[in-house]
Each structure stands twice: as structure tokens, then as C-alpha cells.
Amino acid sequence: MSSSRENRPPVPRTGAGELLKGLKNNGIDFLFANAGTDFPPIIEAFASLPLDQLPVPVTVPHETASVAMAHGYYLVTGRLQATMLHVNVGLANALMGVINAASDNVPVIVLSGRTPITEHARPGSRVTPIQYGQEMYNQTSLVADTVKFHYEMRYPEQGARTRPPR
């Protein structure tokens, strides 16, 4: 009996899965990450989807180093990469790396998780006290003056497009 991913039933579409596939479809080879309580859907997507459809996850022990790895990868290869950080505290820790990349005009996709915005009635609603303590009204304000664009994906259906509009 084989336990390979190819023999599993189809995986339902999720925001995390669509986000990861969208990154890969747009040339992102690696996702340098420092995980936290906001990562279970991302981890589940890596565990259930075909690996050739996803960027390679690289666990990095500190957020500034995570951004620096994406920055350095671009300097060596000329290929844009992504980093994913743990909610507000991870984004705050990554700020120096984001400023360094911006100063060098190096593109880096910076993803930061959010605590759930709903308290009930949707899958993924808040269920633990930490999800209240890590919430910020405007988390992107930490980097908004440094980055070129910022966007918040609040619901899974926002991740359905895996190719940019032409």
C-alpha cells in the first residue's frame, strides 16, 4: 500500500493553498519563513498539496534573517523570492530587513499572518486568547512607508486568482 500524495483524494481549495500555488505560479521558488500561531493553514497546505506546485519552505530562526535570505537570493540570481512572518511581532522583527531591501531597490514579497478577524461563524475564527493579544488595527502601518505595495487577504476567496491580471 502506497502512502504517496498522488494516491490521496483531491484536496479542497483553501486560501493558504491558493496563496502558495499563486506564489509558485508567479516564479517564487522559496518561501523563507519564521512560523507562529497563524501558520497552521500554510503548514496544512504544504502537507496536502503536490510539492511541485508550491515554493520550497525554508524555516529561518529570525525574521530579519528571513528577509535577508530573500534579499540575498535576489542579489545572486535576479529572481524575486518571498518571506512569511508571524503576525505583528514577526513583521516588527523583520522591519530592518525590509528597510535594507528597499534601500537596495531589491524586490521581496513580504507576507505577514494576521490573527483571525472573525470570532465565530467562519472556519478559522478566533479560538484562543493569544489571538486577541496579537491583533493590531493597522498591521501594515509597520512597513507601509517602506514598501511599494501592501494588501490584506482577509478571506480565502481572495486567494483564488493564481495568475496576475494581464
Disulfide bonds with the S-S distance in Angstrom:
none
